[in-house]
Amino acid sequence: MVITGSRKGIGRHLVDHYMERGWQVAGCSRGEMDDPPPGYRHFCLDVADERAVTEMVRKVASEYGRIDGVINNAGIASMNHVLLTPLSTMESVFATNVFGTFVLCREAAKVMLRAKAGRIVNFATVATPLRLEGEAAYAASKAAVESLTRVMARELASYGITVNALGPTPIDTDLIRGVPAEKMASLIDRQAVKRMGTFDDVTNAIDFFLRDESDFVTGQVLYLGGVG
């Protein structure tokens, strides 16, 4: 399995979760991981760097012989009014969230098709269906990820590869710690289940997408918390 954005937060939890369940896991982030679990393979790279991602996939395929799962967790956000958002910010958000997701999906799928099986899970966000003010760049990038997920699901289905996306509600990570408390409370109030999300909420949903029995589930975007 390959997990992006694996150094901390949700990504680090995913690494620990799946290694405890017997998966062989490789991951990447722009920095080194503190106290990596035994057997884990870490790559320092930017997911927006096509050459670096392609090389990582080549090495993982060579060392492990196959790639059974991909979790595109790496992502960045920008929380500015659209009138205050420079083009460079939009480009940076799309480079990580959309282009980084696309490149890893493309390269990993090339490996997966040899085995006629594979699971790809991308990260969406509830900011898209909720149309959250101040998050135009982030919400738009994740809307692109949703569209990419649905199209890839159709293109890769004949190879036994499923492609789905998960849209978590706010979780206490670095991504949201700069959000004002009143805005966070307002966001949670728009959910059916009015609480913050947890790491376990995320892994519960991803576990479902990864199951062998989920081979008939593809092209889906699952929002947590009753958002839709």
C-alpha positions in Angstrom: 0.0 0.0 0.0 1.1 3.6 -0.7 -0.1 6.4 1.5 0.7 10.0 0.7 1.1 12.8 3.3 2.1 10.1 5.8 4.4 12.0 8.2 1.7 13.2 10.6 -2.0 13.6 11.2 -4.4 11.4 9.3 -1.6 10.0 7.1 0.5 8.9 10.1 -2.6 7.3 11.6 -3.3 5.4 8.4 0.3 4.1 8.3 0.0 2.7 11.8 -3.5 1.4 11.3 -2.7 -0.6 8.2 0.7 -1.9 9.3 -1.0 -3.2 12.5 -3.4 -5.0 10.2 -0.6 -6.7 8.3 -0.2 -4.5 5.2 3.2 -3.7 3.8 3.2 0.1 3.7 5.2 2.7 1.9 4.5 6.4 2.3 5.7 9.8 1.4 5.7 13.4 2.6 7.9 16.4 2.2 9.7 15.7 5.4 11.1 12.7 7.4 8.7 10.8 9.6 9.5 10.7 13.4 9.8 7.2 14.9 8.6 5.3 11.8 7.1 1.8 12.6 9.4 -1.2 11.8 9.1 -2.3 8.2 7.6 1.0 7.0 9.2 2.5 3.8 9.3 6.3 3.7 10.0 8.6 0.7 10.7 12.3 1.1 9.1 14.0 -1.9 6.5 16.5 -3.0 3.5 14.8 -4.6 3.3 17.6 -7.1 6.7 16.4 -8.5 5.8 14.0 -11.3 9.3 12.6 -11.7 9.7 11.9 -7.9 6.3 10.2 -7.6 6.9 8.1 -10.7 10.3 7.0 -9.3 8.7 6.2 -5.9 6.1 3.9 -7.6 8.8 2.2 -9.6 10.8 1.5 -6.4 7.8 0.3 -4.5 6.8 -2.0 -7.3 10.3 -3.3 -7.6 10.8 -3.9 -3.8 7.3 -5.3 -3.0 6.4 -6.9 -6.3 3.0 -5.2 -6.5 0.8 -2.4 -5.2 -2.6 -3.4 -3.8 -3.8 -0.1 -2.5 -3.3 3.6 -2.7 -4.5 6.3 -0.3 -4.1 9.8 -1.6 -4.2 11.7 1.7 -1.7 14.5 1.0 -3.4 17.8 0.7 -3.1 21.5 1.4 -5.8 24.2 1.9 -6.1 27.9 1.5 -8.7 29.8 3.5 -9.0 33.2 1.9 -11.8 35.2 0.4 -11.7 34.7 -3.4 -10.9 38.4 -3.9 -7.8 37.9 -1.7 -6.6 34.7 -3.3 -3.6 35.1 -5.6 -3.3 32.8 -8.7 -0.1 31.4 -7.2 -2.1 30.1 -4.2 -4.7 28.4 -6.6 -1.8 26.9 -8.5 -0.2 25.5 -5.4 -3.4 24.0 -4.1 -4.2 22.4 -7.4 -0.6 21.1 -7.8 -0.8 19.1 -4.6 -4.5 18.2 -4.3 -5.3 17.5 -8.0 -2.1 16.9 -10.0 -0.4 15.0 -7.1 -3.5 12.7 -6.8 -3.6 12.2 -10.6 0.0 11.3 -11.0 0.0 8.7 -8.2 -3.3 7.2 -9.4 -1.9 6.9 -13.0 1.4 5.4 -12.0 0.0 3.0 -9.4 -2.7 1.9 -11.7 -0.1 0.8 -14.3 1.3 -1.6 -11.6 -2.1 -2.7 -10.4 -3.4 -3.7 -13.8 -0.7 -6.4 -14.0 -2.5 -8.2 -11.1 -6.0 -7.2 -12.4 -6.8 -5.9 -9.0 -6.3 -2.8 -6.9 -7.9 -0.3 -4.6 -7.5 3.5 -4.9 -9.0 5.9 -2.3 -8.7 9.6 -2.8 -9.5 12.4 -0.3 -12.4 14.7 -1.0 -13.8 17.2 1.5 -17.2 18.3 2.8 -16.1 21.9 1.9 -17.2 21.1 -1.7 -20.9 20.1 -1.1 -21.2 22.7 1.7 -19.8 25.4 -0.6 -17.8 26.9 2.3 -17.1 30.5 2.0 -13.4 31.4 2.2 -12.3 28.0 0.8 -12.8 28.5 -3.0 -9.4 27.1 -3.9 -9.6 24.1 -1.6 -13.2 23.2 -2.4 -12.6 23.6 -6.2 -9.5 21.4 -6.1 -11.4 18.7 -4.2 -14.3 19.0 -6.7 -11.7 18.2 -9.4 -10.6 15.2 -7.3 -14.2 13.9 -7.2 -14.5 14.2 -11.0 -11.2 12.5 -11.5 -12.3 9.7 -9.2 -15.5 9.1 -11.0 -13.9 9.1 -14.5 -11.0 6.9 -13.4 -13.4 4.5 -11.8 -15.0 3.9 -15.2 -11.7 3.7 -17.1 -10.0 1.3 -14.7 -13.0 -1.0 -13.8 -12.1 -3.5 -16.5 -8.7 -4.0 -14.8 -10.3 -4.9 -11.5 -9.2 -1.6 -10.0 -11.7 0.4 -7.9 -11.5 4.1 -7.4 -13.4 5.9 -4.6 -13.2 9.0 -2.6 -13.8 9.9 1.1 -14.8 13.4 2.3 -14.1 13.7 6.0 -15.7 16.4 8.2 -13.2 18.5 10.2 -10.7 16.5 12.2 -8.3 18.0 14.7 -5.2 18.2 12.5 -2.9 21.0 11.3 -5.1 21.6 8.3 -7.8 23.2 10.4 -6.1 24.6 13.4 -6.0 28.1 12.0 -9.8 28.1 11.4 -11.7 30.4 13.9 -13.7 28.6 16.5 -16.9 30.2 15.5 -16.5 29.2 11.9 -15.8 25.6 12.9 -18.9 25.5 15.2 -21.0 26.8 12.3 -19.6 24.2 10.0 -20.3 21.3 12.4 -23.8 22.6 12.9 -24.5 22.0 9.2 -23.7 18.2 9.7 -26.4 15.7 10.6 -24.0 14.3 13.2 -22.8 17.4 15.1 -19.3 16.5 16.2 -15.8 16.6 15.0 -14.6 13.7 13.0 -11.9 11.3 14.3 -9.1 9.3 12.7 -11.2 6.1 13.4 -14.1 7.5 11.4 -11.7 7.8 8.5 -10.2 4.4 8.7 -13.6 2.8 9.2 -14.7 4.1 5.8 -11.4 3.4 4.1 -11.4 -0.2 5.5 -14.7 -0.7 3.6 -13.3 0.6 0.3 -10.3 -1.7 0.6 -12.1 -4.9 1.3 -12.0 -7.7 -1.2 -15.7 -7.8 -1.0 -15.9 -4.1 -2.2 -15.0 -5.0 -5.7 -18.4 -3.9 -6.8 -18.1 -0.4 -5.2 -16.4 2.1 -7.4 -16.7 5.7 -8.5 -18.3 6.7 -5.2 -17.7 9.8 -3.0 -18.6 9.2 0.6 -19.0 12.2 2.9 -18.9 11.6 6.6 -21.1 13.3 9.2 -24.3 13.2 7.2 -23.1 15.8 4.7 -24.3 15.4 1.2 
